[in-house]
Amino acid sequence: MVTSSHPDLKQVINTNKCVLYVEKINDKVLITSLIDNLLKGASGQAVQNMNLMFGLDETLGLKLKAVAF
């Protein structure tokens, strides 16, 4: 997902998504990426791989509701 507005952490909380924001500042390019590392960390990747191994929807068990946001 590439966004044209400034990235907000709420866009990725409890998702398996990565938000990219690209901004040109003078002659340099700043690339910002946001992920929820609690889901897309090693444990989230393990759950996603297990789901694929057993023929399940790869997001099963990864779509959780936000607690604090």
N, C-alpha and C positions, 0 to 999 in steps of 0.2 A: 504494500500500500504506500503510495507516494502522495504526500499532502502538499497543498500550496499555501496553507496557513501554518503558523508556528505550531509545532507538535505539542501535544498535551498527554501527559502520562495516563490520563483517564481513557485514552483511545486504545491502550493495550492491556490494562489491568484485567487479569483473569481471562486472557485470550492467548491464542497460540500465534498471534500476529506480530509482525515487525513493521513499525512506521518509520519511513525515511523522509528526511527533510533536507533539501539541498538549497544552499543559499550562496550567492556570489557576493563577496565583499571585496571591493576594489579589484585586484588582480588575483585573488585567492578564492577557492571554493571550500565552503564549510559543509560537511555532511554530518547530520545528526541522525542516529538511529535509536529507537526505543523498543525494548522488549520487556515483558514481565518474566524475569529470570526465575521466578518461583515455579512457573509453568514450563518455560522453555529452557530450563536448566537441565542438568543430567537426569533428574527424576522425571521431568515432563517428557524428555526425549525417550526415556526407557518405556514409559507408558504408551507413547505413540508407536514405538517399534513393536511392543508386545501386541497392541491392537492390530497392527498390520500382519504380524506373524499368525494371529489367530483368525484373520479374515473379518475383523470387526471394523466399524467406522473408526478411522484413525484419531478422531477427536473425542471418542468415548472416554468419559472420566476427566476430561480436561476443560470442559465448559462449566466453570463454577461461577457463582454469583459474587459480586464484589462485596467485601465486608466493610471496608473503611471509606470507599469512594462512592 
